[in-house]
Every structure is written in C-alpha cells, then in structure tokens.
C-alpha cells in the first residue's frame, strides 16, 4: 500500500499517552464549592433533591470547609438561610446575618481559603424575589441600594470576592461604588453577568428556601433562547467594573460560555447548577449511568467550552478523582 494511512489512534494507545497529549485539563484550583449556611448548632440537614449536599449550621459549615480544604478545595461560595425573612430582605445585609456569621467563621478558622459571597436577596425576602417589590414586580433601582449595602456588609465580614447574582440592571456599578466608598477598593466582583431563567434551578430553591411566592423571575433573568443578549449583559458588566464574569447554568449553555469566552478576556466562571448535579446523582443512584465518569465528562465539557472556573457541588468528589 503506497498511500499513507493517518493513524490518530497512535496517541490514544495507552492512558499515559492520552494524558500526555490531553488538550483540556481540570484542576483543583478551577473549582468553587457552594455551601449553604443555616441557623442553629450541630445542624447537618441533607437536601432531599441533592444527595450529598447539606444545609449546615455555621459550626458544621466550618467543618465541611476544613474537610474540603484538606482534600484540595481552595475556594467556596456561601449562601445563607436566615432565621427570618421580610419584604426588603434585610437579613442579607445584617451585621449578624447568617452569611456574615459564616464568612467571619470561615476566615477565622480555615486559613488560605478564598471565600466568595453570593450577593442576592431571594433567600432573604419573604416573597422570594431578588429585590424589593413595587407594582407586583421587582423595583430595580431600589434594589440596587440594598445590594450595595449587602456587598459592603459581606466585605466587612471578610469576604474575598463579591458575587452579585440578581440580574438587576446596573448592579455591578452600584456595588462597585458602595465597596469603593466603604474602603473596599481591593475587593473584586464576580458578576453573574449571564444568568438564565432556567428550570435547572429547582433543587437549589429547596436547598436555599428561595422559591418565589408569586410569579417567576423571567422579567429579570434571561430568556433561554438568547445568546446575543448574553454578550450585551456581559459587556455592560465589564463596563461597570466587573473583575470576573459568570454564565449560569453551565452544561445547557456551553455555546454561551464559548461566545462569552471569545468576546471577553476577563476570568470566566460557569455554574454547574443544582439541576445538573441532581440529574447526574439520580441517574447514578439508579445505575443508569456511570456517575463518576459522567461527572468528570460534564465538567471537562464546561472547561473545554472556555470556563476558567466552575462552581460545582461535585468539588470534593472531583478532587478525590483527580
């Protein structure tokens, strides 16, 4: 046979060869581990729809962070379940709020851990929406003031990164002004710049007790069919001073991750959300898939699409696999 046969299989022959030429690599530092802080002491309450994920009192949350740190997790993001809720979500910015207490404890007890604070109001409002309500809708500009106040309180508690997730117009600029005026010019903002009104958030709303009491969030979170709008949202947040960007959810929006990656040079995160996690866990428990392989394949896909950082409930499991 005179013609040359191209043999790409040569580089797939052994595990060592495949590892040597691998194009996309997932590392421990790529992962951010979400944790849910709740009131009480000694509380470790599993979320029914998210096996392996727990509502944790502050003492238990610190233990969980310490365990994760020993495994190699270097970053986590804190969500809070307050003792009480009200129309304005005042628990979000209370000095002794659940998130603030958790952040202070983490910074005191777990050294060299990057602590991100989710900056939104849905967990703290009695109506479950991401801002104050006026005329049966979220009042955007009134909410901005509360978000800035919340970000400052989280920075005062010791948060290393502020991560606003409410999809309010102008939220990054308002938070940046608030942080700078309070002397926190050094605190970066990771903006949930592209957050879709997704059905994949269902289990999270159980975990964070944040389901809307009326209507839905489609008037402020993005319409799933749109990608050009995603680039516009990201562009606005960059102009307002975002230091990092996020796309949420991740796996159903790989094309959006790629589009944002190609347009902007800022660090890019993607959130493998609760519904993504729950699907893999449920199918794995039923024996329908190889849970570990699907977990790794899904995260590699997110990284391959262009994400630098991935928020995932699988963080500990992934690092154990790596």
Buried (B, 14 or more C-beta within 10 A) or exposed (E): EEEEEEEEEEEEEEEEEEEEEEEEEBEBEBBBBBBBBBBBEEBBBEBEBBBEBBBBBBBBBBBBBBEBBEBBBBBBBBBBBBEEBEEBBBBBBBEEBBBBBBBBBBBEBBEEBBBBBBBBBBBBBEBBBBBBBEEEEBBBEBBBEBBBBBBBBBBBBBBBBBBBBBBBBBBBBBBBBBBEEBEBEEBBBBBBBBBBBBEBBBBBBBBBBBEBEEBEBEEBBBEBEBBEBBBEBBBBBBEBBBBBBBBBBBBBBBEBBBBBBEEBEBBBBBBBBBBBBBBBBBBBEEEEBEBBEBBBEBBBBBBBBBBBBBBBBBBBBBBEEB
